[in-house]
Amino acid sequence: MADKSEGAKGPRPVVLVLGGGFAGIGAARALKKVDADVVVVDQHDCHTFQPLLYQVATDLLEPSAVGHPLRDLFHEHPNARVHLDAVTSIDLEKREVRFAEMQPVVYDYLVLALGAEVTFFGTEGAAEHAFPMYTLADAVRLKKHVLDKWEAADKDETLVDDGALNVVVVGGGPTGVESAGALAELYRSNFAEDYPDVRQEQARITLVEGSPHLFGMFKERLRDYTKGALEERGVEVLLGEIVEAVEPTRVKLKSGKVLEAHTLVWGAGLQANPIASSLGLELEKGNRIAAEPDLSIAGHPEAFAVGDIAWITDSKTDEVLPQLGSVALQAGAHAAENIARQLEGKETKSFAYHDKGTMATIGRGAAVVQLPHGRTLKGETAWLAWGTVHLALLSTGEDRAKAVVDWTWAGFTHERAARISVET
Ligand SMILES: Cc1cc2nc3c(=O)[nH]c(=O)nc-3n(C[C@H](O)[C@H](O)[C@H](O)COP(=O)(O)OP(=O)(O)OC[C@H]3O[C@@H](n4cnc5c(N)ncnc54)[C@H](O)[C@@H]3O)c2cc1C
């Protein structure tokens, strides 16, 4: 890479984009025509489309349909360079970022888009035994674990009685609901045929949520529909229950109930990337960095915090925006626009989120959509809308094509082609 260790003394300013998720990509791509060197650094070589991770875990999509090579996204961006490395520290005063392997980079502008990570809220045994759903590696690990459990039960039927096939999913938000629904469909259709001698009807999928309802962000009628749609698919929904401890084969709830299950999927909590806590800034809930209205970091007009690492307030509504891919993408692009404005000597602009609606899926033909002016959709229509929007969000036409082929095939045949384990 070009040596940036001397700082921005070269002919062009350096815009350093940390993170190649929705926010980082949104920013870096919007900087295509800006007269600056754009340097994108991520610890992974791919951009992960998190909303579809559960489809990798439940064999609907191949990992390559939701993880796209980062370098590939910048072939048409002559001013951008991508590097694979882990950020280890950021000095906002010196405008310097350190990495695990590369030389430090001194920047003129910074886009901090390192996302969030799972938090188990100190739940005993969760870090050791739970399966979080935040990275592609998490999804592939869960997929392999579930396939291994079924293969083991196929050889030893007594494992079914010990709960080897049972899954507890924690969290009644989109990650938990989508995972529980997809697992139930996988169990009741594909696995029932794959393993005709295994008593699949005894395999329990239980969704545990601490609050009195699923999908807190949706209207009541959509929450009720979601619970019913999950139950129809054979998911047991436990509301107002909190997981107290996780063991390899048992899950203990605060109420005293013990669930026999060899798999616990954790979709219950996120906190900002730990780098946020190392910056000496005052942090908001979930250790998120409070972004100024123009998305810069207080006292550092050249540094912007965007995506899940940031606490972003919508200048239109004054409400704090949720940690969503669409918010991250738009915020990244807005930070890029403000960098371009600063380079032209113009004032920065406040960020206003363009809300196209919130949606989540429960299973084949079942989803919920809440549009900005209160209109709601559910069932098949909502599911088609969900599919269209998620296809549009995938990074490239190639990813979209892969997802369409897999979804269409699965839609017609109920087949899940990604149902194999690959040993490495
Ligand atoms: C299972 C799941 C389902 C979801 N479903 C939806 C949905 O349906 N709709 C929706 O809008 N949103 C959804 N979201 C939320 C959405 O995915 C996030 O809001 C979005 O990914 C945030 O983007 P980001 O760029 O801030 O962070 P991320 O996408 O997490 O990107 C952060 C990047 O930073 C990199 N990174 C982290 N630490 C380091 C380091 N130290 N050094 C170098 N690189 C680093 C990571 O590798 C990653 O590529 C879902 C999230 C999950 C987990």
The ligand as a Gaussian input file, in Angstrom:
#p B3LYP/6-31G(d) Opt

LIG

0 1
 C      -28.926000     -11.408000      12.037000
 C      -29.189000      -9.966000      11.672000
 C      -30.311000      -9.636000      10.929000
 C      -30.529000      -8.308000      10.541000
 N      -31.628000      -8.012000       9.770000
 C      -31.783000      -6.758000       9.305000
 C      -32.847000      -6.441000       8.410000
 O      -33.656000      -7.299000       8.053000
 N      -32.936000      -5.172000       7.929000
 C      -32.030000      -4.207000       8.279000
 O      -32.135000      -3.069000       7.799000
 N      -31.043000      -4.457000       9.149000
 C      -30.889000      -5.710000       9.666000
 N      -29.877000      -5.991000      10.535000
 C      -29.016000      -4.903000      11.003000
 C      -27.941000      -4.552000      10.008000
 O      -27.328000      -5.707000       9.498000
 C      -26.936000      -3.650000      10.690000
 O      -27.607000      -2.522000      11.166000
 C      -25.838000      -3.208000       9.722000
 O      -25.088000      -4.312000       9.308000
 C      -24.918000      -2.177000      10.377000
 O      -23.961000      -1.806000       9.460000
 P      -22.524000      -1.325000       9.946000
 O      -21.759000      -1.002000       8.705000
 O      -22.648000      -0.304000      10.990000
 O      -21.896000      -2.585000      10.674000
 P      -21.484000      -3.995000      10.064000
 O      -22.325000      -4.354000       8.909000
 O      -21.434000      -4.904000      11.233000
 O      -19.992000      -3.732000       9.533000
 C      -18.917000      -3.502000      10.393000
 C      -17.647000      -3.944000       9.694000
 O      -16.535000      -3.602000      10.513000
 C      -15.587000      -4.652000      10.491000
 N      -14.802000      -4.584000      11.722000
 C      -15.256000      -4.716000      12.989000
 N      -14.229000      -4.569000      13.861000
 C      -13.120000      -4.355000      13.129000
 C      -11.759000      -4.102000      13.443000
 N      -11.311000      -4.021000      14.712000
 N      -10.897000      -3.913000      12.421000
 C      -11.297000      -3.964000      11.130000
 N      -12.580000      -4.190000      10.774000
 C      -13.481000      -4.370000      11.754000
 C      -16.438000      -5.913000      10.399000
 O      -15.687000      -6.979000       9.855000
 C      -17.581000      -5.460000       9.491000
 O      -17.326000      -5.747000       8.139000
 C      -29.624000      -7.297000      10.949000
 C      -28.512000      -7.627000      11.733000
 C      -28.297000      -8.955000      12.098000
 C      -27.093000      -9.304000      12.925000

